[in-house]
């Protein structure tokens, strides 16, 4: 019974991050801020759901193979998501998109010799 409550709480935490990220996408002013909110959805939101899914598959269903599959999928998302969003940010910056507010440190500008 306690493990079921923990699983439900983990999935709820993932849902909260997904909702916060969705609101962030709608409210943020520029593409870079919206991209950060979208990465929050797919990384942190997925993390809570995936950990809850791994526990559910391992403890409730007694299926180690399903738990391993969920863990591998979560690991792949956690590895590829930041790399993908960084590549999209560099592409947007190189095509002329700039943040609304002046940045303290413009690392992307340094990469493009600006």
C-alpha positions in Angstrom: 0.0 0.0 0.0 2.8 2.4 0.8 4.6 1.7 -2.4 1.5 2.5 -4.4 1.3 5.9 -2.6 4.9 6.6 -3.5 4.3 5.6 -7.1 1.3 7.9 -7.3 3.3 10.8 -5.8 6.1 10.4 -8.3 3.7 10.4 -11.2 2.0 13.5 -9.6 5.4 15.2 -9.4 6.0 14.5 -13.1 2.5 15.9 -13.8 3.2 19.1 -11.9 6.5 19.7 -13.8 4.6 19.0 -17.1 1.9 21.5 -16.2 4.4 24.1 -15.1 6.4 23.7 -18.3 3.2 24.0 -20.4 2.3 27.2 -18.7 5.9 28.4 -19.2 5.7 27.7 -22.9 2.6 29.9 -23.1 3.9 32.8 -20.9 7.6 33.1 -21.8 8.6 36.0 -24.1 11.2 34.6 -26.4 12.1 31.3 -28.1 15.0 30.6 -25.7 12.8 30.9 -22.6 10.1 28.8 -24.2 12.7 26.2 -25.1 13.8 26.0 -21.5 10.2 25.4 -20.4 9.7 22.7 -23.0 12.9 21.0 -21.8 11.5 21.1 -18.3 8.4 19.2 -19.5 10.2 16.5 -21.3 13.1 16.0 -18.8 11.7 16.7 -15.3 8.1 15.7 -16.1 9.3 12.5 -17.7 11.6 11.7 -14.8 8.8 11.5 -12.2 6.6 9.5 -14.4 9.5 7.2 -15.4 10.6 6.5 -11.8 7.0 5.8 -10.9 6.7 3.5 -13.9 9.8 1.6 -13.0 8.6 1.1 -9.4 5.2 0.0 -10.7 6.6 -2.4 -13.2 9.1 -3.9 -10.7 7.1 -4.0 -7.5 3.4 -4.2 -8.5 3.6 -6.1 -11.9 6.8 -8.1 -10.9 8.1 -7.5 -14.4 11.8 -6.7 -14.4 11.9 -6.6 -18.2 9.3 -3.8 -18.3 11.1 -1.9 -15.5 14.4 -2.1 -17.5 12.8 -0.9 -20.7 11.3 2.1 -18.9 14.6 2.9 -17.2 16.5 2.7 -20.5 13.9 5.0 -22.2 14.2 7.5 -19.3 18.0 7.4 -19.5 17.9 8.1 -23.3 15.6 11.0 -22.9 17.7 12.5 -20.1 20.8 12.2 -22.3 19.4 13.4 -25.6 17.1 16.2 -24.3 19.7 18.7 -23.2 21.9 18.1 -26.2 18.9 18.6 -28.5 17.7 21.8 -26.9 21.3 23.2 -26.9 21.5 22.5 -30.7 18.1 24.1 -31.3 19.2 27.2 -29.3 22.4 27.5 -31.3 20.5 27.2 -34.5 18.0 29.9 -33.4 20.8 32.2 -32.3 22.7 31.7 -35.6 19.6 32.6 -37.5 19.2 35.9 -35.8 16.8 35.2 -32.9 17.9 37.0 -29.7 16.6 37.0 -26.2 14.2 39.8 -25.3 16.4 41.1 -22.4 20.1 41.7 -22.5 22.0 38.7 -21.2 24.7 39.2 -18.6 26.9 36.6 -20.3 26.4 35.9 -24.0 28.1 32.5 -24.5 26.3 31.9 -27.8 27.5 35.2 -29.1 31.1 34.2 -28.2 30.6 31.0 -30.2 29.6 33.0 -33.3 32.2 35.7 -32.8 29.7 38.5 -32.1 
